[in-house]
Amino acid sequence: MRRTSETLTDFIPNRFRDQVALVVGGAQGIGKAIAVRLAKEGARLVIGDIDRKMMTQTAGEIAADGGSVRTVVCDVRQQRQVNRMVERTIRWHGRIDVLMHIAGVVKPRPFLKIDEKFWDWTIDTNLKGAFLVAHAVLPHMIKQRRGKMVFMASTNSWDAEAELAPYNVSKAGVFLLAKTLAREFGRYGIHSNALGPGFIRTRLSEWCLTHPAFAEKYKNLIPLGRLGEPEDVTGPATFLASRDADYVNGVLLFVDGGQLA
Ligand SMILES: NC(=O)c1ccc[n+]([C@@H]2O[C@H](COP(=O)([O-])OP(=O)(O)OC[C@H]3O[C@@H](n4cnc5c(N)ncnc54)[C@H](O)[C@@H]3O)[C@@H](O)[C@H]2O)c1
């Protein structure tokens, strides 16, 4: 059965009441679904994203539903913009309890057609972005002596797909970054984990459905027999950010319908 936010509202708890959650890359897709879920669970939300238009639309929907939400335009490749996003969050709310670092890009390209610019675009957005955001948020979490960081890895952190070299490498790097931070900052009460979605239907993944090699592969690949929807990721994401995961640190939680089973 396809899960939607409508079916989820029946049993949504209220685990983030009065907590401050920064969702980076929350304008659309998986990040939007996670932002909506956190707001429904009572979080005071700040969304950071490069796409002002989609972010404004998403924030409008969350506010219309009674959620607390503010937005900051931010390109995660730019340290000054990242620092400004985090400073504003602190100025508005005084703390950051939850970081959801979701922003990312992917485009397929045969390895020998990849040039330096394309390589840097993917690595800078997906991997350097995660570093810059963590670097800006951590001093505040250390001061608080608590914090939950959730980074967006992928099944590609483990499963190398052809024509996705910089993406595969960036997502393996994000997982190792999450693990490194779990080791370095656990003693401050800070948790650092990663999510590993498989195929989730979003703007970012839609090219796969028409790409002959990928479309054929995905048809038979997923034991649950369907592609994922952004809402499929919200439960695992909020679990990692919640007190239910107080003894979970440094893991990569695959959300892939059994694709890697
Ligand atoms: N869709 C999938 O199948 C899938 C699977 C595994 C992992 N992921 C990961 O999940 C994350 C979200 O993907 P999605 O499918 O929801 O894609 P999406 O394109 O719908 O959303 C990505 C968001 O990141 C933002 N973003 C992109 N570059 C940015 C930048 N430089 N600075 C700030 N924000 C930026 C975009 O504006 C957008 O709001 C990505 O990290 C992606 O790699 C997606």
Ligand as a Chemical Component Dictionary entry (heavy atoms), coordinates in Angstrom:
data_LIG
# 
_chem_comp.id                   LIG 
_chem_comp.type                 NON-POLYMER 
_chem_comp.pdbx_formal_charge   0 
_chem_comp.three_letter_code    LIG 
# 
loop_
_chem_comp_atom.comp_id 
_chem_comp_atom.atom_id 
_chem_comp_atom.alt_atom_id 
_chem_comp_atom.type_symbol 
_chem_comp_atom.charge 
_chem_comp_atom.model_Cartn_x 
_chem_comp_atom.model_Cartn_y 
_chem_comp_atom.model_Cartn_z 
_chem_comp_atom.pdbx_ordinal 
LIG N1  N1  N 0  15.130 10.599 -4.383 1  
LIG C1  C1  C 0  15.874 9.527  -4.167 2  
LIG O1  O1  O 0  15.659 8.462  -4.743 3  
LIG C2  C2  C 0  17.016 9.596  -3.180 4  
LIG C3  C3  C 0  17.620 8.405  -2.765 5  
LIG C4  C4  C 0  18.670 8.441  -1.859 6  
LIG C5  C5  C 0  19.106 9.641  -1.353 7  
LIG N2  N2  N 1  18.513 10.795 -1.764 8  
LIG C6  C6  C 0  19.016 12.048 -1.211 9  
LIG O2  O2  O 0  17.977 12.734 -0.552 10 
LIG C7  C7  C 0  18.226 14.140 -0.622 11 
LIG C8  C8  C 0  16.975 14.835 -1.123 12 
LIG O3  O3  O 0  16.705 14.373 -2.418 13 
LIG P1  P1  P 0  15.285 14.536 -3.125 14 
LIG O4  O4  O 0  15.093 13.315 -3.917 15 
LIG O5  O5  O -1 14.259 14.966 -2.141 16 
LIG O6  O6  O 0  15.639 15.712 -4.163 17 
LIG P2  P2  P 0  14.970 17.131 -4.451 18 
LIG O7  O7  O 0  15.677 17.676 -5.640 19 
LIG O8  O8  O 0  13.495 16.999 -4.510 20 
LIG O9  O9  O 0  15.366 17.964 -3.154 21 
LIG C9  C9  C 0  16.689 18.373 -2.924 22 
LIG C10 C10 C 0  16.654 19.702 -2.190 23 
LIG O10 O10 O 0  18.006 20.128 -1.968 24 
LIG C11 C11 C 0  18.085 21.499 -2.347 25 
LIG N3  N3  N 0  19.442 21.844 -2.770 26 
LIG C12 C12 C 0  20.111 21.405 -3.885 27 
LIG N4  N4  N 0  21.308 21.996 -3.957 28 
LIG C13 C13 C 0  21.402 22.828 -2.878 29 
LIG C14 C14 C 0  22.409 23.720 -2.420 30 
LIG N5  N5  N 0  23.567 23.891 -3.089 31 
LIG N6  N6  N 0  22.180 24.397 -1.278 32 
LIG C15 C15 C 0  21.021 24.238 -0.607 33 
LIG N7  N7  N 0  20.026 23.417 -0.992 34 
LIG C16 C16 C 0  20.225 22.720 -2.124 35 
LIG C17 C17 C 0  17.100 21.635 -3.517 36 
LIG O11 O11 O 0  16.730 22.970 -3.775 37 
LIG C18 C18 C 0  15.942 20.778 -3.017 38 
LIG O12 O12 O 0  15.035 21.500 -2.222 39 
LIG C19 C19 C 0  19.459 14.312 -1.504 40 
LIG O13 O13 O 0  20.600 14.465 -0.681 41 
LIG C20 C20 C 0  19.517 13.004 -2.261 42 
LIG O14 O14 O 0  20.829 12.685 -2.662 43 
LIG C21 C21 C 0  17.474 10.810 -2.656 44 
# 
loop_
_chem_comp_bond.comp_id 
_chem_comp_bond.atom_id_1 
_chem_comp_bond.atom_id_2 
_chem_comp_bond.value_order 
_chem_comp_bond.pdbx_ordinal 
LIG N1  C1  SING 1  
LIG C1  O1  DOUB 2  
LIG C1  C2  SING 3  
LIG C2  C3  SING 4  
LIG C2  C21 DOUB 5  
LIG C3  C4  DOUB 6  
LIG C4  C5  SING 7  
LIG C5  N2  DOUB 8  
LIG N2  C6  SING 9  
LIG N2  C21 SING 10 
LIG C6  O2  SING 11 
LIG C6  C20 SING 12 
LIG O2  C7  SING 13 
LIG C7  C8  SING 14 
LIG C7  C19 SING 15 
LIG C8  O3  SING 16 
LIG O3  P1  SING 17 
LIG P1  O4  DOUB 18 
LIG P1  O5  SING 19 
LIG P1  O6  SING 20 
LIG O6  P2  SING 21 
LIG P2  O7  DOUB 22 
LIG P2  O8  SING 23 
LIG P2  O9  SING 24 
LIG O9  C9  SING 25 
LIG C9  C10 SING 26 
LIG C10 O10 SING 27 
LIG C10 C18 SING 28 
LIG O10 C11 SING 29 
LIG C11 N3  SING 30 
LIG C11 C17 SING 31 
LIG N3  C12 SING 32 
LIG N3  C16 SING 33 
LIG C12 N4  DOUB 34 
LIG N4  C13 SING 35 
LIG C13 C14 SING 36 
LIG C13 C16 DOUB 37 
LIG C14 N5  SING 38 
LIG C14 N6  DOUB 39 
LIG N6  C15 SING 40 
LIG C15 N7  DOUB 41 
LIG N7  C16 SING 42 
LIG C17 O11 SING 43 
LIG C17 C18 SING 44 
LIG C18 O12 SING 45 
LIG C19 O13 SING 46 
LIG C19 C20 SING 47 
LIG C20 O14 SING 48 
# 
